[in-house]
Amino acid sequence: MNFKIPKSCIAEPLSLLASVAESRQSIPILSNIYIKAENEEITLIATDLEIELSFNVECKDIKENGETTVSARKIFDLTRSLSEDTALEFSLKDNQLIVTALKFNGEFAILPIQDFPVVEIEKFDLETKIKGDLLADLIDQTSFAMASQDVRYYLNGILIEIEGAKVNLVATDGHRLAWATETLDAELNENKLILPRKSAIELQKLLNLFPGEVNLCFSTNQILISSNDFRFVSKLIEGNYPDYQKVFPKGEEQTLKVEKALMQTALSRASVLSNEKYRGVKFILSKDNLRICANNPSKESAEEEIAVDYSGDELEIGFNIGYIQESLSVIDNPEVEFVFFGSENSCIIKNNRNDNLVHVIMPMRL
């Protein structure tokens, strides 16, 4: 194997591949990426047995076809240390991968290609097309609410729900819930699947780099997203996602409208003196006024008033300040709405421009 390729062509793929092929693997080959040079194209693959990510990168300067595996992290770290216009030359010699760039010469250990696992692709029940940036936005608006190590394994992921021409994404950790929806170009049969936490995070990063139209295929156990440039395959979480519709609060609505930036800066100041363990913050509402209060066991406290659009009943309610901040960070609108249903019930935060994004946050006793 011998080929030469500019850093600019492989830097972003290597970044994503290194993230999939984690360095702390119990099976050494899973820390490596597979590299193949053939037919004016470089194929790069990484897998952790749950996810497989592959890229096809055009390369006009292939002197000799071949294939190998090498540490994903080391190749990525080397590549990102180089300037954008640098070309890297890869070649195999004496059971090592030789990489040269400018005056640098590196000799990397390799592992046998026959040890590199290949994820078997299942037969898919449904196939459609979707814009990559649209799916990335849906993941961004909901993934923060996923659980991370919950014994209820189905919460450690994100629900993708197909309802005809609508696709809904839902995530919850039991204390908050995020729901976002978009309309597809085609109608599909109703379906529900749960994408694991790591898969959702890696897929969002991937689609932010490839925002164009992608193919979306899935079965009961597997999802595949692909384009001419990449292929992303992931196992799905088996199990039944809870009926999230029951989480949406009901009753008499009292709506508060506020500038997002104004709320974010006030919360940022209050968080400095909030309880580090419980992260509580109290909202005290009166007509067109919101008082934000926080304190901690050291008898320190913070209080700030901000002007809002509110004409409901006077109300006191507590929240985890981090939950509010994370919700606001993914709402792409200068003004947001808080909808309250009393001091004992969950609150809704949403984009007041349309109804395609809803966050539900449970109250805290303070």
N, C-alpha and C positions, 0 to 999 in steps of 0.2 A: 504494500500500500504506500502510495506517495501522492500527496496533493498539496496545493497551496491555495489559501483562501483568506480574504480580508477579515479582520476582526469584526467589522460592521455587519457582516453577513451571519455570524454565529454567536455574537455576544448575548443577544436577547434569548435565543433558544437555549444556550448553555445555562443562563440564569434560571430559567424555568425547569430545565432538566435536573440541575443540581438541587433544586428545592424538592423535586419528587424523589430523587435518589438520595435519601438522607444518609449522612456519614455514619451515624451510629446504628448500623444494621447488624443483626446477628448472623446474617448470611453475607459474607464479604462481597460477592458478585453484585448484590443489590446496591452497593455504594458506587458502582461503576456505571458508565454509559456505554452503550454499544455504538460504534462508529463504522460505517460502511461507505466506501467510495466506489462508485460504478455509474456508467452511462451519464457522465457530466452532472452527477448529483451526489450529494453527501446525505446519508441517512443517519440521524441521531436518535437514539431511543433510551429512555430511562423507565424503570418500574420499581415499585415496592411490593408487588404482587396484588395490591388492591387497585392501583392506578398504573396505566401505561401511557406515556406521552412520547410521541415521535414527531420528528420534523424532517422534511425534505428540503434541502438547501441547494440551490443551483451552484455548480462549481465547474468552470470551464478549464481549470488547470489541474486535471488529474493525469499524472504521469503513469501511475500504476494502480490498478484496481486492488481492493483488499478490504479486510475487516478486522476489528479488534475491540477490546473493552478496556477502559481506563477510568481512573478515579474522577467522578463527576466534579467533586469539589475542587480538586487540585487544578484541573483544566480550566474550570470557571475562574478560579482565583488568579491564575496566570493571565487569562484573556482580559479580565477587567483591569489589570494593572498596565495594560498597553494602551497607547493612543489609538484613536478611532481609525486612522488611516494605515495602521500597521497590518502587514500580511503575515500569517502564520503558515509554516510548512510542517506537515505531518508525514512521518515515514516510519516504517517498521524495520528494526535491525536488531539481531541477536536477542530476540524475545523481549524487546523493549520498544516503547513508542518514543521516537525522537521528535521533539517539537522545537523548531527554531523560529526566532522572530528578532529582526534587527541583529544585535550582537549576542542575543540570548540563545543558549542551547540547553535544552532540558531532556533528561532521560527518565521516562515514566514507566513504572511497573505495570504490567498488563495481566489479565486473567483470561483463561480459555473461553472462546466465544461459545463453545458448546455448553458451557455452564450458565450462560445468560438465559433467563426464563422468558418465554413468550406467552403473553396472555391470549387464551383462546377466545375468539370472537363468536358470540352466540348468534342465533337467528333472531332478528329483531321483529317485534310485533308491530311497531309504529315507526314511521319515518316522516319527517317534515323538514322545512327550512326555517331558519330564524336569524335575525341580525345579531351578530356577535355582541355589539355594544348594548343592545337591548337586554340580552340575557345577562350580561355583566352588570348592568345597572340594577336589574332585579335582585341579583345575588348581593350586591353592595347594600341595597336598601333593607335587606332582611338578615343576612348572615351573622351580623353582630349579636343577634338574639339567640343563636344556637347554644345549646349546652356543650360543655367540653368533655367532662368525664362522668356523666350522669349514669346511674345504674339502669335507668330507663333508656336503653341504647338507642331507641328510635328518636330521642331528642338530640342526640349527638350528630345531627345532620339537618338537612333542609328539605322540606317537602316540596316536590314539584307536582302540581295538580293540573291536569288537562281537563277543561270543560268546554268541549266543542272548539270554538275559535279563541277561547281565552286560556291563558296559562297563568296560574297563580303560584307564587312562591311563599312559603310559610316557614318561620323558625320560632322556636320558643324554648326557654330553659325552665319553665314552670313559674317564673316570676314576671316575665314580660313576653310579649309576642309581637312579631313583625309580619305583616302581610302586604304583598305587592302584586299587582296584576298588569298584564298587557294583552293586547289582541293580536292573534296570529293571522296570517294571510289565508290559511286553510283551516277547515273544520276537521277535528280529530275525534276519535272515540274517547270517552271519558277514561281517565287513567290517573293513578297516583303512584309516585315512586319517591324514595327517600335517598338523597345524595349524601354520602358521608361528609363529615366536617372538613377533613383535609382535601377531599376532592372538590368541594365547593370553593374553598379558598384558592386552590391551584387553578381551577377553571376560571375564576374571576380574573386572576392575573393574566392568564392566557388570552382571554377574550378582550381584555383591555389593549393588548398588543395587536390583536387581529379582529378589529371591529366589524369587518364585512360579513356578508351572509355565510352561514355555516349549515352543514347538514346535522340534524338532530335525530338520533335513532335510539330506541330503548326497548328492552324486554323486561321481564319480571326481575331479573337479577343483574342487569348490566345496562349502562348508558354509553353511547358513542357520539362524540361531537367531532366533526372533521371538516377540512377544507383542502384545497390543493397544497397548502403549506404544512398542515399538521394533522395529527389524529390523536384524540384524547379518549381513552377508554377507562371506565371506572366500574367497580362492583357497586351494587346498591345495598342499602340496609334492608334486611328482611324484617317484616313486622307491620303492624297497623298503627298509623299515626293517629293520635287522639283527635276527637272531633273539635277542631279549633273554633268552630262557629260558636260553641258554648261559652268561649272566653270573652267574646265581645259583650261589654256591659250594656244593660238596657235600663230604661227609665227616663226621668225628666232630664233633659240635657241643659247644661249651663256652659256656654262657650266663651272662651277667652282667646282673643287674637293679639298677637304680639310680634314685634320685629325679632327675627331669629337672632341676629347679631347682638341685640340688646340683652336678650335672655341669656345667650351664651356667655357674654362677658360677666354678667351678674353671677351666674352659676360658678364661673371660674374663680371669682373672688370668694364666694361663699365656701367653695370646696377646700380652700386653704385651711379653714378652721372647723371643718366638719369632722365627725368621728372617723378615724382612719379605718376602723374595723367595720362599722355598720354603714358609713357613708350616708347618713340621713340628712335630709333637708326638708324644712317645713314651708309650705306655701300658705299664706294668709291672704285671702281674696276679699276685696270690697269693691264698690263701684269704681271702675276704671283705674284700679290700683292693685298691684301685687307686691306683697312684702315677702322677701325670701330670707329665711332664718336658718342658721346652722350653729351647732355648738359641739364641744367635745368634753371628755372626762377631766381635762385640765382646767375646766371652767372658763375656757376661751369661747367667744361667740362672735358671730357675724350677722349683720342685718342690713338689708338694702331694699329700697322701694323703687319700683319701676312703673312707668305709665303703660297701661294696657287698655284694650277695648274689652270691657267686661261689664255686664249689667245684671248678672245673676245674683243669687243669694250670697250673703257673707259665708265664707267657707274656710276651714282649716284642714289641711291634708298633708301627709308626709310621704316622701319618696326616697328611693336610693338615688342620690345625685348623679352617680355615674350612668345610670340607666337613662335619665333625662338627657344628659350630655351626648351619649352615643346616638340616641334617636335624632337629636337636632343635627348632628354632624352629617347625617346621610340624607337629610331632606333638602332638596335642591330648589329652594324658594326663599325669598327674603322675608316672607311672613308665614307664620305657622299658627295652627289652631290647637288649643287644648280643650277637650270636651270633658267636663266633669259630671259625675252622676251621684254626688254626695261624698262625704268624707270616708265612708266605709267601702266604697266601690272603686274598681279600676278606672283609670283615666285613659282617654284616647288622645294621641298626638297625631296630627295628620297635616299633609300639604293642603293648604286651603285653595290651591289653584285647581285641583281635581281630586277625585276620590280613588285614585289608583294606588294609594299608599296609606296604610293605617298601622300605627304602633299602639299596643295596649300595655300599660304599666300598672302593676298592682301597687296599692298604697302600703306604707310602712306605719307601724305604731311608734310614735316618738314621744 
